[in-house]
Amino acid sequence: MNAGTDAGPGLAALRALYPALDAEIDGRRLVYLDSACTALKPERVAERLADFYARWGGCGGKRSTHRLSQQVEEWFQDARRAAAEFVRADGPNEIVFTSGTTEAANLIARAFPYEPFRREVVITDLEHNAVALPFLEAARRGEIDLKVCLTDEGRVDLDRLSSLITEKTALLALTHASNVMGGVTPAAEAAKIARRKGARVFIDDAQYLGSHREDASTLGADFIAFSGHKIGGPFGIGVLWGREQELNRLNHYKVGGGTIKSLSWEVGAGAPEPRYLDAPMRFEAGVQDFGGAVGLHEALKVRAELPDAALREHVAGLVRRTAAGLAGVAEVKVLGRPDDLEKGSLVSFVPVHPEFSPVDFNLYLNHELPGRFVAIRVGEHCAHLLHRRLDAGATVRASFGPYNTEAEADLFVDAVKSYAKEACGG
Ligand SMILES: Cc1ncc(COP(=O)(O)O)c(C=O)c1O
């Protein structure tokens, strides 16, 4: 990859891995600026999945012992090791496969061992519904007390956060990168504050890992979650990372096949008593998404071929360019502070002119640009707390992946300008 520029073989070769980039939609070439919703999938991932299902597809999890099952189980554990390496975990036992970040957050909200005198959970107004709602529901069930830390233009004020975290705080749940405001949050500093007060820390890495690497062993969190589909893997597979000791402290979330060591039962002598396995197996109930794990592993291999620093620099450059281009458009206001934005991978804005309609603009991008179909996202982005806070009905978001080009960022900026001129008469 050739960081920061469209020239050179790096970016062209990378783009060639993604057939969707050659796709035509209604006769228009796709310009994909929606990687925050889901990243495009490399062809290799699709091929790996097709081969897995067509030629293997036995059940893993040490169920059957024939060759098909043994191979699938081996690949499943290879994927676990690759995921552990991706987040620089201390070992594969720290990796629990989930269906995604949403399931990981639900697992933590449900299974966390809150104590009578330590049952507060602190979140921020940046949290995606995937994280906000499981804790909101726990509060509604009366299991926890929920506190929401307000942010300023997407920035987490550590003093404010610190004043909300007390000796009654069980858990801090914080996104590492907002899916609306862009930028990144000071997750390591926040984790330090929380742990100093005896609270545990859950970090939502769903957006962060698109162009950053995480280092679970030094971050200072107890739990991290991410979704495979946001880094080029299949839908329906994700990871909850946790320190082994912390995972084994959690209560049950789902139980079923594959989670127990033994079950003792004397007919007629009370209820049967299961003895559960340690993490990660005790959380992986039922037949797992073995294909998903294999596909995720392939996506991680593709990712491993991209140098981390060059990937970051490339995406930061696209964000900088887009934010700078939009700064001069009077009809819209870019969210977040310019210095913060380039640390993330997306740019969002709200219209400030009454005639600039996000929904109409979305249609314009799909149907009115000669030869191009630009895919972005418009709406509340499952971040309802933040949208109430911003008092915004809908925000417009362009988000970038490794495969995007400067020309695509410029095309988007030009489209905002031309739409604004047409709709607002600017
Ligand atoms: C910040 C953030 N957290 C969590 C999620 C939920 O991820 P998933 O739907 O893959 O579980 C998303 C999805 O957009 C997100 O952006």
The ligand as a Tripos MOL2 file, in Angstrom:
@<TRIPOS>MOLECULE
LIG
   16    16     1     0     0
SMALL
NO_CHARGES

@<TRIPOS>ATOM
      1 C1        -19.0810    1.5590   17.6730 C.3       1 LIG1
      2 C2        -19.8790    0.3360   17.3640 C.ar      1 LIG1
      3 N1        -20.1060   -0.5630   18.3340 N.ar      1 LIG1
      4 C3        -20.8140   -1.6790   18.1210 C.ar      1 LIG1
      5 C4        -21.3530   -1.9520   16.8820 C.ar      1 LIG1
      6 C5        -22.1710   -3.1920   16.6980 C.3       1 LIG1
      7 O1        -21.5120   -4.0910   15.8600 O.3       1 LIG1
      8 P1        -22.2590   -5.4050   15.3380 P.3       1 LIG1
      9 O2        -23.5540   -4.9360   14.7550 O.co2     1 LIG1
     10 O3        -21.3110   -5.9520   14.3290 O.co2     1 LIG1
     11 O4        -22.4610   -6.2800   16.5120 O.co2     1 LIG1
     12 C6        -21.1510   -1.0500   15.8490 C.ar      1 LIG1
     13 C7        -21.7410   -1.2860   14.5220 C.2       1 LIG1
     14 O5        -21.8660   -0.4190   13.7080 O.2       1 LIG1
     15 C8        -20.3880    0.1210   16.0830 C.ar      1 LIG1
     16 O6        -20.1680    1.0220   15.1240 O.3       1 LIG1
@<TRIPOS>BOND
     1     1     2 1
     2     2     3 ar
     3     2    15 ar
     4     3     4 ar
     5     4     5 ar
     6     5     6 1
     7     5    12 ar
     8     6     7 1
     9     7     8 1
    10     8     9 2
    11     8    10 1
    12     8    11 1
    13    12    13 1
    14    12    15 ar
    15    13    14 2
    16    15    16 1
@<TRIPOS>SUBSTRUCTURE
     1 LIG1         1 GROUP 0 **** ****
